[in-house]
Amino acid sequence: MIIIRNENTAELVGLSFGDGGLTYRSNSKRVKFQLRGNLLEDKEHYDSYIIPLFNREIMLPIFSREVGRVFNKKMNFYGLSVESVNIEKPLNFLGIPSGIKKELSIPKWIKNNNKYLIRFLRGFFDTDGSISCQRNYSIKNNKYHTQIRIYLSCTSKKLIEEIYLSLKSLNFKCLISERKPSNTNNKSSYTVKISGGIQVKKWMQEIGSKNPKHLTKYNIWEKTGFCPPNTSITIRKRILKNELSPYSIYAGVLEWSNRQD
């Protein structure tokens, strides 16, 4: 069993810090690792990229088999799952902690290598990040969402501070903020925000994304100068194929474009 610290496994750590969990089974020595996203928006990302990556770097070297898939239509999640006493040490070796995720920290082997750090950031963005466009209210009667932004959020203050400092070291302009909970039962959340077309383009060129959920939004913005909010990945793909006009979404109807593919 040989698990290698490399760019691929650095990305897996980022993915796991976002949507993963390594937990102990009650009354058992077995440990379960799951990595799950949204059934509708993230399934393609898991099938085309995350699961093959996890199989190549983790499952085949350790178990000589592929990982199992998990999904639940009612709870709207989809991802991968493996339960074994042999999964904990390799993931701990990479820096993925066991138990409930509290304060996280970028592993030193990743933090001290920019190539590894970039892949970690991509993995975290593709699971716990988002990309969206807002209206520019300084322009009168502007109803289109032209101002593009990237958000990286979680409840670990230490991790977000490390991500902020990492991005600054990579010459990104970004801001860090705290959002306090609305009630005492919830935790504060922390966010790094990257604003504006120049900075978002820099992210896509230097760090990138493998998640079609993010890429479809960015590609629509790049193509049209705006991206309508609250659209599904299916709708965004139709817009990119010229099957649907993005302007029709603002009119409240889904009009077919006369343009050909």
C-alpha positions in Angstrom: 0.0 0.0 0.0 1.7 3.2 -1.2 -0.1 6.6 -1.0 1.8 9.4 -2.6 1.7 13.0 -1.6 1.4 14.7 -5.0 -0.8 17.3 -6.8 -3.6 14.8 -7.2 -3.7 13.9 -3.5 -3.4 17.5 -2.6 -6.6 18.2 -4.6 -8.3 15.2 -2.8 -7.5 16.9 0.6 -9.1 20.1 -0.7 -12.1 18.2 -1.9 -12.4 16.4 1.5 -12.0 19.6 3.5 -15.0 20.8 1.6 -17.5 18.0 1.4 -15.7 15.0 2.9 -15.8 13.3 6.3 -13.8 10.5 8.0 -15.9 9.1 10.8 -15.9 6.2 13.2 -18.7 3.6 13.1 -20.4 3.1 16.4 -19.6 -0.2 18.2 -17.1 -1.0 15.5 -13.4 -0.5 14.5 -14.5 0.3 11.0 -14.1 3.8 9.7 -16.2 5.3 7.0 -15.1 8.0 4.5 -17.7 9.8 2.5 -17.4 12.6 0.0 -20.8 13.9 -1.2 -22.2 16.8 -3.2 -25.6 17.9 -4.6 -27.3 15.2 -6.6 -28.4 17.5 -9.4 -25.6 20.1 -9.6 -22.5 18.0 -8.6 -23.2 14.5 -10.0 -21.3 15.1 -13.3 -18.3 16.4 -11.3 -18.2 13.2 -9.2 -18.7 10.9 -12.1 -16.3 12.5 -14.5 -13.6 13.6 -12.1 -13.7 13.0 -8.4 -14.5 9.3 -8.4 -11.9 8.4 -11.1 -9.3 10.5 -9.1 -10.2 8.8 -5.8 -10.0 5.4 -7.5 -6.7 6.1 -9.1 -5.0 7.6 -6.0 -6.6 5.8 -3.1 -8.8 2.9 -3.9 -6.7 0.9 -6.4 -3.4 1.2 -4.4 -5.1 0.2 -1.1 -8.0 -2.1 -2.0 -7.4 -3.0 -5.7 -11.0 -2.1 -6.4 -13.1 0.9 -7.2 -15.1 3.0 -4.6 -18.8 2.6 -4.1 -21.3 5.4 -5.0 -23.9 6.7 -2.6 -27.0 8.8 -3.4 -30.3 9.8 -1.9 -32.9 11.5 -4.1 -34.9 12.7 -1.0 -31.9 14.3 0.7 -30.5 15.3 -2.7 -26.9 14.1 -2.3 -24.5 12.1 -4.5 -21.0 10.9 -4.0 -18.6 8.2 -2.9 -18.3 6.1 0.2 -15.8 3.5 1.6 -15.9 1.8 4.9 -12.9 -0.1 6.1 -10.3 -0.2 8.9 -7.7 0.3 6.2 -8.8 3.7 5.0 -8.0 5.8 8.1 -4.2 5.8 8.1 -3.7 6.7 4.4 -6.1 9.6 4.7 -4.6 10.8 7.9 -1.2 10.6 6.2 -2.5 13.1 3.6 -3.8 15.4 6.3 -7.5 14.4 6.3 -8.5 14.2 10.0 -10.6 11.6 11.7 -13.8 12.5 13.5 -16.0 15.6 13.4 -14.4 18.4 11.4 -13.8 21.4 13.7 -10.8 23.6 13.2 -8.9 22.6 10.0 -5.5 23.5 8.8 -3.9 23.2 5.4 -1.2 20.4 5.8 2.4 21.7 5.7 3.3 19.4 2.8 0.7 21.2 0.7 1.2 24.7 2.1 5.0 24.6 1.4 4.6 23.7 -2.3 2.7 26.1 -4.6 1.8 23.4 -7.1 0.2 21.4 -4.3 -1.4 24.5 -2.8 -3.1 25.4 -6.1 -4.6 22.0 -6.5 -5.8 22.0 -2.8 -7.5 25.4 -3.5 -9.2 24.0 -6.6 -10.5 21.0 -4.7 -11.8 23.1 -1.9 -13.4 25.6 -4.3 -15.1 22.8 -6.3 -16.8 21.4 -3.1 -17.2 24.3 -0.6 -16.9 27.3 -2.9 -19.3 29.1 -5.2 -19.3 31.5 -8.1 -22.1 33.9 -8.7 -23.0 37.2 -10.4 -24.7 40.2 -8.8 -26.3 43.3 -10.3 -24.4 46.5 -10.6 -26.7 48.9 -8.8 -24.6 51.9 -9.7 -26.0 51.6 -13.2 -29.6 52.8 -13.5 -32.2 50.2 -14.6 -29.5 47.5 -15.0 -31.3 44.2 -14.4 -28.5 41.9 -15.6 -26.1 40.2 -13.2 -22.8 41.3 -14.5 -20.5 41.5 -11.4 -18.8 38.1 -11.0 -17.5 36.9 -7.7 -15.9 33.7 -6.1 -16.7 32.7 -2.5 -14.8 30.2 -0.4 -16.6 29.5 2.9 -16.6 27.2 5.9 -17.0 27.3 9.7 -13.3 26.8 10.4 -11.8 30.2 11.0 -8.2 28.9 10.9 -8.7 27.3 7.5 -10.3 30.4 6.0 -7.5 32.6 7.3 -4.9 30.2 5.8 -6.7 30.2 2.5 -6.8 34.0 2.6 -3.1 34.2 3.3 -2.4 31.6 0.6 -4.3 33.5 -2.0 -2.4 36.7 -1.0 0.9 34.9 -1.5 -0.3 33.9 -5.0 -1.0 37.6 -5.7 -4.8 37.5 -5.5 -6.8 40.4 -4.3 -9.4 39.1 -1.8 -11.3 40.0 1.3 -12.1 37.9 4.4 -15.3 38.2 6.5 -17.2 36.6 9.3 -20.9 35.9 9.4 -22.4 35.4 12.8 -25.2 32.8 13.3 -28.8 33.9 13.6 -29.2 31.7 16.6 -26.9 30.2 19.3 -27.2 26.7 18.0 -25.3 27.5 14.8 -21.6 28.3 14.3 -20.1 31.4 12.7 -19.1 31.0 9.1 -16.1 32.6 7.5 -15.7 33.6 3.8 -12.9 34.7 1.5 -14.4 36.7 -1.4 -12.7 37.3 -4.8 -14.4 40.1 -6.8 -14.3 41.3 -10.3 -13.6 40.0 -13.8 -9.9 40.4 -13.6 -9.5 38.5 -10.4 -12.0 35.7 -11.3 -10.2 35.3 -14.7 -6.9 35.0 -12.8 -8.5 32.3 -10.7 -9.7 30.3 -13.7 -6.4 30.6 -15.5 -4.1 29.8 -12.5 -6.2 27.6 -10.2 -9.2 26.6 -12.3 -12.2 24.3 -11.7 -13.2 20.8 -12.7 -16.8 21.3 -11.5 -19.3 21.9 -14.4 -21.5 23.6 -11.8 -19.0 26.4 -11.6 -17.7 26.3 -15.1 -21.1 26.7 -16.7 -21.7 29.9 -14.7 -18.3 31.3 -15.6 -18.6 30.4 -19.3 -21.9 32.1 -19.5 -20.5 35.2 -17.9 -17.5 35.1 -20.2 -19.7 34.7 -23.3 -22.4 37.3 -22.5 -21.0 39.5 -19.8 -23.6 38.4 -17.3 -25.1 35.2 -15.8 -28.7 34.9 -14.7 -29.1 33.8 -11.0 -31.0 30.7 -9.7 -30.5 28.6 -12.8 -29.9 24.9 -12.8 -27.0 23.3 -14.5 -29.4 21.9 -17.2 -30.5 25.4 -18.0 -27.0 26.8 -18.1 -25.9 24.0 -20.5 -28.8 24.9 -22.8 -27.7 28.5 -22.7 -24.1 27.6 -23.7 -25.4 25.4 -26.5 -27.5 28.4 -27.8 -30.7 26.4 -27.3 -31.9 29.0 -24.8 -31.5 32.8 -24.6 -30.2 34.0 -21.3 -32.3 37.1 -21.8 -35.5 35.1 -21.7 -34.8 34.1 -18.1 -35.2 37.7 -17.1 -38.5 37.9 -18.9 -39.7 34.9 -16.8 -40.1 32.6 -19.8 -37.8 30.1 -21.4 -37.7 31.1 -25.1 -35.8 29.0 -27.6 -33.1 30.9 -29.5 -33.3 31.1 -33.2 -29.5 30.7 -33.4 -28.2 27.3 -34.5 -25.7 25.2 -32.5 
